[in-house]
Amino acid sequence: MNTRGLAAQTLVRVIGERRSLTAALEAILSKIPQENDRAFVQALCFGAMRWYWRLDFFLRQLAAKPIRDEEIRTLALLGLYQLEYTRVKPYAAVAETVAAAAGRKRWAKPFLNGLLRSYQRERERLQTLADADESASLSYPLWLIEQIRRDWPEDFAAILSRGNLQAPLVLRVNRLKCERARYLEWLAEAEIAARPCDFAESAAVLENPVAVERLPGFGEGWVSVQDEAAQLAAGLLDTQPGQRVLDVCAAPGGKTLHLLESCPDAGEVVALDIAPERVGRIRENLSRAGVRATVLTANATEPSTWWDGKPFDRILLDAPCSATGVIRRHPDIKLLRQPEDIAQLQTLQRRILEAVWPLLAEGGVLLYATCSILRRENEAQIADFLGSHPQAREMPITADWGRSMPCGRQILTGEAGMDGFYYARLCK
């Protein structure tokens, strides 16, 4: 089994077939028996996606013409990634990457060998050229660089830099089962270094990521993986006992679980998502944690097909978005997201807002959330909605995290160690 070859197969599905890296890895990792090999393949794939624009620049300088064979091109990218960014011995990076081409076209092995050795010889020159090219230097597509620069002219360099760092593994402790301080003690006993986060009472961050199977009580629902920024939602929604709650676009169910953990005496909690396979993840997570909710597979923009007519006291709308705030966790977003997607996402966000707003009881609260840092999806969306809905009133969010915006509150990527997130709280 050649791990470089498996990593190449995974990335072909992302680059060539436009599948998400998470989905592509799930299909491959289950075939790899050794944990170390799985971790290596995953690290190669995430690293190559994170630095794709710089690696692709190197490749275009080194290859006399475009490489039409997608798997050989991907192997070349992986070889360059190992030479540029990892501690893999250079001879091993070249030899094993070339070996992964065995059994393919006869030209592939000598081609890869020559290309990677050329990079070793010309590394300094190529790095200088890449540093002079904005897309290669920052390793982002130009359209996204320009969008983030327009929205955050004083912060964009820091946003892009932090987006290229590996995100920490953050946990949400199920406080129905134990307090965070006690769980941190269990982690220490398991020789897993961790510390409490600053803003979410249930959040803890690991010094180094580990497989979830190593986490004490993970299988029994004592703890879940969720960034601190996402954990702020439950407190902002402020669900009270007996209240009926709707979680829109709920998959994979992390916020649904947190709502139930934060207010176990809530009335009915309804978790809704349009994708059947993702709804299955909600049910799995609820089962693991030992809590219950009403789970629906339905289109949020068509309440007549699923709503029972009873109003909700609280609605959490975790809106579909560009996910530009979580690029450090999902670097394939930089490749998969396209400029035209933003306007389409804005339209979908507004359609869902318009559809679920009538479902909110008078005096109720709707929390709008995205993992985006783009103003069009966030404050501009909410300002436009407030302007056309006299019954809607913004409830300002006073907090020591993020930054206050004309509407809502924004966390930029990496601020206080958190993912990029936006929240706006509306009262009816």
Secondary structure, DSSP 8 states (H G I E B T S, - for coil): --HHHHHHHHHHHHHTT---HHHHHHHHHTT---HHHHHHHHHHHHHHHHTHHHHHHHHHHH-SS----HHHHHHHHHHHHHHHHS-S-HHHHHHHHHHTTTTS-TTHHHHHHHHHHHHHHHHHHHHHHHHTSHHHHHTS-HHHHHHHHHH-TTTHHHHHHHHTS----EEEE-TTT--HHHHHHHHHHTT--EEE-SS-TTEEEESS---GGGSTTGGGTSEEE--HHHHHHHHHHT--TT--EEEET-TT-HHHHHHHHH-TT-S-EEEEES-HHHHHHHHHHHHHHT---EEEE--TT-GGGT--S--EEEEEEE-----GGGTTT-TTHHHH--HHHHHHHHHHHHHHHHHHGGGEEEEEEEEEEES---GGGTHHHHHHHHHH-TT-EE-----SSSEE-SSSEEE-TTGGG---EEEEEEE-
